[in-house]
């Protein structure tokens, strides 16, 4: 990946980074463990991100 990224591309990458976060512990407790995993979880190395 290029070292110099344009601002829109960087914003899209940041959004993907936020989407790949784990479910917070307080949400797991609040839902009594019915929600444990994030369905949008993505491994940064295995899965390619189409952000342009």
C-alpha positions as CSV (number, residue, x, y, z in Angstrom):
1,X,0.0,0.0,0.0
2,X,1.2,3.5,-0.7
3,X,2.7,5.4,2.1
4,X,1.0,8.6,0.9
5,X,-2.8,8.2,1.1
6,X,-5.4,10.6,0.1
7,X,-7.7,11.9,2.8
8,X,-10.9,10.2,1.5
9,X,-9.1,6.9,1.3
10,X,-7.8,7.3,4.8
11,X,-11.3,8.0,6.0
12,X,-12.6,4.9,4.3
13,X,-9.8,2.8,5.9
14,X,-10.7,4.3,9.3
15,X,-14.3,3.3,8.9
16,X,-13.3,-0.3,8.1
17,X,-11.0,-0.3,11.1
18,X,-13.9,0.7,13.4
19,X,-16.2,-1.9,11.8
20,X,-13.7,-4.6,12.6
21,X,-13.7,-3.9,16.3
22,X,-14.8,-6.5,18.9
23,X,-18.2,-6.2,20.7
24,X,-17.8,-4.3,23.9
25,X,-18.0,-6.3,27.2
26,X,-20.9,-4.2,28.5
27,X,-23.0,-5.0,25.4
28,X,-22.3,-8.7,26.0
29,X,-23.4,-8.3,29.6
30,X,-26.5,-6.3,28.7
31,X,-27.7,-8.8,26.1
32,X,-27.0,-11.7,28.5
33,X,-24.5,-13.1,26.0
34,X,-26.9,-13.4,23.1
35,X,-24.6,-11.0,21.2
36,X,-21.0,-12.2,21.5
37,X,-19.4,-11.7,18.2
38,X,-19.3,-9.0,15.6
39,X,-20.6,-10.4,12.2
40,X,-18.5,-7.7,10.4
41,X,-15.3,-8.8,12.1
42,X,-12.5,-9.0,9.6
43,X,-8.9,-10.1,9.8
44,X,-6.6,-7.3,8.5
45,X,-4.2,-9.6,6.8
46,X,-6.5,-12.3,5.3
47,X,-9.3,-10.2,3.9
48,X,-8.8,-7.6,1.3
49,X,-10.6,-4.3,1.8
50,X,-12.0,-2.7,-1.4
51,X,-11.6,1.0,-0.6
52,X,-9.9,2.2,-3.8
